[in-house]
Amino acid sequence: MNMSSRQGPAHTPMTLGEKKETVEILSVVVAMIVTPIMRHGMGYQRAKVGLLLFVFAVLGVSDLIWPSIPLLVLAVVTLVRGSWQNHQSRRAVRRGELAGDTRSNGLSWLRLLPIPGWLTREERVERFLDPLVCFGAGMAIFTGLDHETGVWVIAAAMCLRIRERYEYAYRDNLRAERHNAMITSYDGLVHMHQMQAGSGPQRLPARAADNYALPTGGPDDQA
C-alpha cells in the first residue's frame, strides 16, 4: 500500500492574519477577567453574559485544580460586575437613553483621580495606565497573597494591553477613513459646483480642506 495514502491531510500553517485574529480573541477572553472590575459603563455587546460565564468557568476549573479562595472571589466579582453592567447598558437602550456605545469597553475608574490632562486624551488611561496598574496589582497578589490569582491577574493585564492596542488601531483607522471620505465628498461638491459655473475643475485648497479635519486632541486643535 502506498504510504502516502495512510497519511492524513497536510497541515496548513496559519497565516499571519489568522495568528493575529487568534491572539486578539484570546486577549479579549483573558482581559475580561479584570475589565468589569477596572471599568464602568461597559456596553452590553462587550460585557456579554456568555463570555462572562465562560471566564467564570475557566477560573472555576483553575480553582478546582489549584484551590484558591482569592481566585474564587475574583471569578465571582467579575461575573457579578460584568452582568450588572450588561443589565445597565441594556436598560439604557430600552429606555432610549444616550448612555454610551453598546460596544464600549467602559471607562477606567482611574479617570476619577487627579491625573494630568494629557493622560486623559487619546484613551491613554485605558491603553497604558490600566494595564500597568493591573500588572502591578497582579505582582503584589502573586508575592503577598496568592500565586494562582496573581498569575491570572498578570496574564489579564498583558491581554488587556494587547486588546486595547488592537481596538485603538481599529478605531484610529475608522476615524481616518471617515475623515478621508468627508474630504473627498467636500472636494466632489466643490468640483461639481465649479463645473456647473463653467470655471473648470479645480481642487479645494489644502488649507480649506484642513478646516474640515476631525479633532485629534493635539496642539493644533487647541490653538
C-alpha positions as CSV (number, residue, x, y, z in Angstrom):
1,M,0.0,0.0,0.0
2,N,1.2,3.5,-0.8
3,M,2.4,5.1,2.4
4,S,1.1,8.5,1.3
5,S,-2.4,7.1,1.4
6,R,-2.1,6.4,5.1
7,Q,-1.3,10.0,6.0
8,G,-3.9,12.5,6.8
9,P,-4.3,15.8,5.0
10,A,-1.3,18.0,5.0
11,H,-1.2,20.6,7.8
12,T,-1.6,24.1,6.5
13,P,0.3,26.6,8.7
14,M,-1.7,29.6,10.0
15,T,-1.4,32.8,8.1
16,L,-0.2,36.0,9.8
17,G,-3.8,37.3,9.7
18,E,-5.1,34.1,11.4
19,K,-2.5,34.3,14.0
20,K,-3.3,37.9,14.8
21,E,-7.0,37.1,14.9
22,T,-6.3,34.2,17.4
23,V,-4.2,36.4,19.6
24,E,-6.9,39.1,19.5
25,I,-9.7,36.6,20.5
26,L,-7.5,35.2,23.4
27,S,-6.7,38.7,24.6
28,V,-10.4,39.6,24.7
29,V,-11.3,36.5,26.7
30,V,-8.4,36.7,29.3
31,A,-8.7,40.5,29.6
32,M,-12.4,40.1,30.7
33,I,-11.1,38.7,34.0
34,V,-10.3,42.2,35.1
35,T,-12.2,44.5,32.7
36,P,-15.5,44.6,34.6
37,I,-13.7,45.4,37.8
38,M,-11.4,48.1,36.4
39,R,-14.0,49.8,34.2
40,H,-17.5,51.2,34.5
41,G,-20.1,51.9,31.8
42,M,-19.3,48.8,29.7
43,G,-21.7,48.2,26.8
44,Y,-23.7,45.0,26.7
45,Q,-22.1,43.9,23.5
46,R,-18.8,43.8,25.3
47,A,-19.9,42.6,28.7
48,K,-21.6,39.6,27.2
49,V,-23.2,37.2,29.6
50,G,-21.9,34.2,27.7
51,L,-18.3,35.4,27.7
52,L,-18.6,36.2,31.4
53,L,-19.9,32.8,32.2
54,F,-17.1,31.2,30.1
55,V,-14.5,33.3,32.1
56,F,-16.1,32.2,35.3
57,A,-16.0,28.6,34.3
58,V,-12.3,28.8,33.3
59,L,-11.4,30.4,36.7
60,G,-13.6,27.8,38.4
61,V,-11.8,24.9,36.8
62,S,-8.5,26.5,37.7
63,D,-9.7,26.8,41.3
64,L,-10.6,23.1,41.3
65,I,-7.1,22.2,40.1
66,W,-5.3,24.7,42.4
67,P,-7.7,25.5,45.2
68,S,-7.6,29.2,45.9
69,I,-10.2,31.3,47.7
70,P,-8.9,34.7,46.3
71,L,-9.3,33.2,42.8
72,L,-12.8,32.2,43.5
73,V,-13.6,35.6,44.9
74,L,-12.1,37.2,41.7
75,A,-14.3,34.9,39.5
76,V,-17.5,35.8,41.4
77,V,-16.8,39.6,41.4
78,T,-16.0,39.6,37.7
79,L,-19.2,37.7,36.9
80,V,-21.4,40.0,39.1
81,R,-19.8,43.3,38.0
82,G,-19.9,42.3,34.3
83,S,-23.5,41.1,34.5
84,W,-24.6,44.3,36.2
85,Q,-23.0,46.5,33.6
86,N,-24.6,44.4,30.9
87,H,-28.0,44.9,32.6
88,Q,-27.4,48.7,32.9
89,S,-26.5,49.0,29.2
90,R,-29.5,47.0,28.0
91,R,-31.8,49.0,30.3
92,A,-30.5,52.3,29.0
93,V,-31.0,51.1,25.4
94,R,-34.6,50.0,26.1
95,R,-35.4,53.4,27.7
96,G,-33.9,55.2,24.7
97,E,-31.2,56.9,26.8
98,L,-27.9,58.1,25.2
99,A,-25.9,56.3,27.8
100,G,-22.9,55.3,25.6
101,D,-21.8,52.9,22.9
102,T,-23.1,49.4,23.4
103,R,-19.7,48.2,22.1
104,S,-17.7,50.2,24.7
105,N,-15.2,48.6,26.9
106,G,-16.0,51.2,29.5
107,L,-14.1,54.0,31.2
108,S,-11.4,53.4,33.7
109,W,-12.0,54.2,37.4
110,L,-8.6,55.8,37.3
111,R,-10.1,58.8,35.5
112,L,-11.6,59.8,38.8
113,L,-8.1,60.5,40.1
114,P,-6.4,63.9,39.6
115,I,-4.2,62.8,36.7
116,P,-2.6,65.1,34.1
117,G,-4.8,66.2,31.3
118,W,-2.5,64.7,28.6
119,L,-3.1,61.2,30.0
120,T,-6.9,61.6,29.6
121,R,-6.6,62.2,25.8
122,E,-6.2,59.6,23.1
123,E,-7.5,56.9,25.6
124,R,-4.1,56.8,27.2
125,V,-5.6,55.9,30.6
126,E,-7.3,52.8,29.2
127,R,-4.5,51.9,26.9
128,F,-1.5,52.3,29.2
129,L,-2.4,53.2,32.8
130,D,-5.0,50.5,33.3
131,P,-2.8,47.6,32.2
132,L,0.2,49.0,34.2
133,V,-1.9,49.3,37.4
134,C,-3.4,45.8,36.8
135,F,0.1,44.3,36.3
136,G,1.4,45.9,39.5
137,A,-1.7,44.6,41.4
138,G,-1.0,41.1,39.9
139,M,2.6,41.2,41.1
140,A,1.5,42.3,44.5
141,I,-1.1,39.5,44.7
142,F,1.5,36.9,43.4
143,T,4.1,37.8,46.0
144,G,1.9,38.6,49.0
145,L,-1.4,36.8,48.8
146,D,-1.9,34.0,46.3
147,H,0.2,32.7,43.4
148,E,-2.6,31.4,41.3
149,T,-4.7,34.5,41.5
150,G,-1.6,36.7,40.8
151,V,-0.7,34.7,37.7
152,W,-4.2,35.2,36.3
153,V,-4.3,38.9,37.0
154,I,-0.8,39.4,35.4
155,A,-2.0,37.5,32.3
156,A,-5.1,39.6,32.2
157,A,-3.1,42.8,32.4
158,M,-1.0,41.8,29.4
159,C,-4.0,40.7,27.5
160,L,-5.7,44.0,28.4
161,R,-2.8,45.9,26.9
162,I,-3.0,43.8,23.7
163,R,-6.7,44.2,23.3
164,E,-6.6,47.9,23.8
165,R,-3.8,48.2,21.2
166,Y,-5.8,46.3,18.6
167,E,-9.0,48.1,19.3
168,Y,-7.4,51.6,19.3
169,A,-5.7,50.8,16.0
170,Y,-9.1,49.8,14.6
171,R,-10.8,52.9,15.8
172,D,-8.0,55.1,14.5
173,N,-8.3,53.6,11.1
174,L,-12.0,54.1,11.2
175,R,-11.6,57.8,12.1
176,A,-9.1,58.2,9.2
177,E,-11.5,56.6,6.7
178,R,-14.3,58.8,7.8
179,H,-12.1,61.9,7.6
180,N,-10.9,61.0,4.1
181,A,-14.5,60.2,3.0
182,M,-15.6,63.6,4.3
183,I,-12.8,65.4,2.5
184,T,-13.4,63.5,-0.7
185,S,-17.2,64.3,-0.5
186,Y,-16.5,68.0,0.0
187,D,-14.0,68.1,-2.8
188,G,-16.6,66.5,-5.1
189,L,-19.2,69.1,-4.2
190,V,-16.7,71.9,-5.0
191,H,-15.7,70.2,-8.2
192,M,-19.4,69.8,-9.3
193,H,-20.1,73.5,-8.4
194,Q,-17.2,74.7,-10.4
195,M,-18.1,72.6,-13.4
196,Q,-21.6,74.0,-13.3
197,A,-20.2,77.5,-13.1
198,G,-18.1,76.8,-16.1
199,S,-14.8,77.5,-14.4
200,G,-13.4,74.1,-14.9
201,P,-12.3,71.5,-12.3
202,Q,-10.2,72.9,-9.5
203,R,-9.2,71.1,-6.3
204,L,-10.1,72.6,-3.0
205,P,-7.1,74.4,-1.5
206,A,-5.2,72.4,1.2
207,R,-5.8,74.8,4.0
208,A,-9.6,74.9,3.4
209,A,-9.6,71.1,3.4
210,D,-7.8,71.2,6.7
211,N,-10.7,73.1,8.2
212,Y,-12.8,70.0,7.9
213,A,-10.4,67.7,9.7
214,L,-11.6,65.7,12.7
215,P,-10.3,66.8,16.1
216,T,-7.5,64.7,17.4
217,G,-6.8,66.3,20.8
218,G,-3.4,67.6,19.6
219,P,-2.0,71.0,20.0
220,D,-3.4,72.2,16.6
221,D,-7.0,71.6,17.9
222,Q,-6.3,73.7,21.0
223,A,-4.7,76.6,19.1
